[in-house]
Amino acid sequence: MKKSIFLGTLAVAGLAAGLASAQTLADVQARGTLKCGSNEGLAGFAAPDANGNMQGFDVSLCRAIAVAALGDAQAVEFVPLTSQTRFTALAAGEVDVLVRNSTWTLSRDTDLKLDFKGVNYYDGQAFMVNTALGVSSARELDGATVCIQTGTTTELNLADFFRVNNMTYEPVPVATNAEGQQQYLAGACDVYTTDMSGLAATRATFESPADHVILPEIVSKEPLGPAVRHGDNEWGDVVYWVLHALIGAEEYGVTSANVRELAAAPTENPEINRLLGTEGELGAMLGLPNDWAVNVIAAVGNYGEIFEAHIGENTPVGLARGLNAQWTDGGLMYAPPFR
């Protein structure tokens, strides 16, 4: 009952905030900075580098939105948020957009009054154990202690998986990924569970990553993407089309290295021309300069460049493209037409 009251209260707050901030693009431009709700620290996705500058897969999307809205990839204030605070911060207007490994679900879309503006990573929940445990399948985890972040879809999926498989477990609640990592490495739990990408990112920071294995079962669908408030349609359009400009650019072979050259004159591909603003007036429809996508791609690269730079197979995180490959390569990444 308490949870229902909380969600209902948050829904009202989200609706009020959405109606009050229908001009977020204008607010961002007047402020001169984008407030991006981000992970408090997840290798490959959102974490400070040696110089304290935020880097990562999700960080790059924040920077892409800042380039589109402000013309400056550095004009971003990253607001670190936990799994418990991320949605209330967005609803309350403390951030302009949430780009923080957040799963698009029905209740978040409706009861929490959020709008998810596409998917930037198709994921699924998995389980990580120490190799010394001698486990090769999640179906061998009956009676295990499991570190689990509270306030997440992961918590609910865990209960479903164990119930369906007639197994029991003892939850070890944690508030953040950092706490979950600490507890798991300290032996407070046998298993750490979260999105598979999050496990890969966490394992990459271990002193001996090879001592830990991610079990083969993927037990849920976790479409992760950026979110804005209900009622903020114009701003939501900007976020949506920035994401899909990155995806479309990869499909059309537009990269950070060639985008300026391709934008210098119309090409033989009208879709590229419309994307880059050399044909039509699509930028004006978004309230942006016509060359906004040129500036975005030049600053951060296309979707594939971002993926490979931060979380791809040649990085410590080591993720294969899988479902996040282009639709032309058997994946789910598919940009709607720019026309």
N, C-alpha and C positions, 0 to 999 in steps of 0.2 A: 504493500500500500504506500509506503513512504516513497518508493521509487516512482510510482505513478504520479504522486503529488509533485515530486521533483521535476519529472519530465513535463508535466502540464505547466508548471511555473516557468520552466525554461522555454517552453513553446511560446507562451505569452511574451516573454522577454525577447525571444527571437523575432516574433512578428512585429513588435514595437520598434525594435532596432532596425528591422528591414525597411519598414515604412519610413522611418526617420532618416535612413541613409540611402535613399533611392538615387542620390547623386554622388555616389562614392567616387566615380572617376573625377568629377569636379573637385571633390574634397582632397583626393590624392594629389591632383595637380596644383591646387592652392597650397597644400602643405609642402609639396616638393619632395616628399618621401613616401614610399609604400611601406605599410606596416604588414609584414607577412608572418603569420603564425607558423612556427616551425618546430621540428623535433628538438628536444633539449640536448640531443647528442646521439647520433646514430651513424656509424662509419659508412661512408659512401653516399649517404642520403642527405645528412645535414650535420656538419661538425666543423669546428674551427680548425684551420691549418696551423702550421708552426708559427705563423705571424698573427694568428688570432682572427683571420678572415674566414667567414663562413664559406664552405665549399660543399658540393654534393649534388646528387641527382635532383632532389626536391628544391634545393637552393637555386639551381639553375633555372627552374621554372619560375621561382620568385623573381629572379633577376630578369628573366625574359618579360614578365609582366611589367616590371619597372621600366624596361627599355621602351615597351610599347606605349606606356602611359606618360613617361617622363623623359625618355630619350637617354637614360643613364642607368646602366646595370648596377652601379654602386649606390643608387639612391633608394636603398632598402634598409629598413629597420627590422631586424629579425627578432621576433618575440618568442622565446622558448616556452613551450607549453607542454604540460604533462597530458596523459590520456584522460585524466579527470577534469582538467581545466580548459582543454582545447575548444570545446563547443560553447561553453559559457563565455569564453573570451571573444569568440566570433560573434555570438548573439548580442553581447553587450557593446559591440563596436570597438573593442580594444585592438582588434586587428582588422585589416581590410579584406584579407583572404587567408584561408587556412590551407597550407600545403604541408601536411604532416602525416604521411602514411595512414590516412584515415579511410576506412571502408565505407563505401556507398551502400546504405541499407534503407529499407522502407521507412522504419521509424525515425531515422535521422533525417530523412527527406521530408517527412510529414510532421511528426510530433515535435521534433527539434527545430522545424522550420528552416532547414538548410537547403541550399541548391548545390548539388555536386555538378561540376562543369566538365564532365568527361572523366576518363580514366587515364592516368599516366603510368600506372603499373598494375597489371593483372597478377594477383598473388593468391596464395592459399596457405592455410595454417599447417605447420609441421611441428615436429618434436626433435629436440637435440639431447643427446646423452653422451656421457663419457664412454669411450670404447671399453674401458675396464668393466662396465656394467654387463657387457656380453649380450647386449640386446640388438637384434637386427630388424625388428618390426615394432610398430606402435601397439600392435595387438599382444605384445608380450609385457605390457606395462601394468598389468593388474597389481594393485596395491602400492603403486609408486607414489612418491611425493613429487609434486609438480609446482614449479615456480610459475606464477601466472599474474600478469598485470591486471589490476582491477579496473572496471569501467570500460572494458573493451569487448569487441565481438569475440575475441579469443577466449575469454572467460566462459561465455555461453557455449561456444563450439566445443570446448573441452568437456563440459558436462554432457552435451549431446553425444559425443563420440564414446565416452566411457559407458554411458547408459545403454546405447545401442549395442555395444559389444559386451554387455553384461560384466563390466569390470568396475572396480572401485579405485579411488585415488584419494590422496590427501593433499588439498591445495595449500600452497605456501604463497599468500598474497604479497605482491610487491607493487609499489606505486610507479616506478619508472624502469626503463630498460637497464639503466646503470645499476639500480638496486637488484634487479633480476639477475644480471650478470654476476654481481658480487655474491649473492646468495647461492647461485648455482656453482660457482667456482669454489665457494667455501664448503660445499657439500651439504648445504641446508635442504637441497632437493635433489632428487635423482634425475629430473627432467626439467628442461626449460622449453616452454612452448610459446610461440608467437608466429607472425607471418614468416614464411620461409625466407623471404628476402631479409627480414630483420634478424633471423638466426644466422644467416650467412654473413651479414654485416657484423654482428656481435662476435661470431667465431673468428673473424678476420683480425680482431684486436687481441685475441688470446696469445699468451706466450708460446703455447704449443697447440696450434689449431688442429693438427693431425690427431690429437688425442680425443677429439670430439667428433661425433658423426651426427648428421641430420638424417633421421629415419625416412624411408621412402614414401610413407603415406602422406598425402595431401588431403586434409579432412574437411576443407571448406572452400568456398569461393570468396575471395577478398579483393574486389575491385577498388583500388586505391586512387583517389583523385582530389583535385582542389575543390574547396567549398566556399561559397559566399552565402549571404543571408537571403531568405525569401524577400521578395519585393524589390530586390536590387538588380532588376533585369538588365539595364544598360551596362552596369559594371560586370555582371555575369557574362554578358556577351563578349566583353573584352577578354576576360579570363578564358572562356571557352575557345575563342578563335586564336588566342596566342598559343594555347596548347596544341591546337590542331594545325596551326601554321608550322610548328616544329615537326609534327608527324608528317604532314603533307610535303614539307621540304625534303625530308629523307626519301619519300617515295619518288619525288621528281628529280632527285639527284642534285638538289640545291644545298650547298654546304657553306660553312663559314669562309672557306677559301675562294669559292667562285661566285658568291651571291652578288658582290658589287659588280662584277663583270656581267653577270646575267641581267642585272638591273639597269645596266648602262643603255640598253636598247632592247626593244621587244624581241623575244625569241620565237621559234616556230611552234612552241607549245603555249596555247592561249591560257592554260591553267597556271603555268608558271608566271605568265605576264600579269594575270589578275592577282595572284598571290603577292607578287613583288611591286604591284602598283603601277606598272608601265601600261596597263590597259584597264579602263574602267575607273570607278570612284568608290571602291569598296571601303577604303579607309574612312571616308567621310561618314559612311553608314555606322561606323563604330565610334565616331567622334575622335578619330586619330588621324595623323598625317598619312598620306597615301603610301609612303614608303616605310610604314611601321614594321612590316615583316622583314624588310631588308635589314633594318637596324637590329631587330631581334636576332636574326640568324647570324649576322656578322658578329654580334656580341657573344652569343652562347653556343652557336652551332645548331644543327638540326637534332631531331630526337635521337637518331642513331649515334651521333657524335657525343651527345650528352651521356647516353647510356654507356657507351664503351669507355668514356673517360673516367666515370665515377664508380660504376658497379659491374662492368662487363667482365668477360672471362679472363682478360689480362690484368685485372686489378686484384687486390687482396680479397675483395668481396667475392669475385669470381662467378657471377651469375651469367648463365646462358640466356639468349633472347627468349626462347620458348614461346609462350603465348604473346610476349611483347614484341615479337617480330612483326614486320609489315604484313598486311593481309596478302600481299603478292608472294610472300615467303611462307605462308601457312600459319601466320600469327593473327592476332586480333586488332592490331593497330591500323586504323582506317580513318582517314580525314574526309569529312564531307566536302562537296565541291566548293571551290572558291569562285562563285559567280553570282 
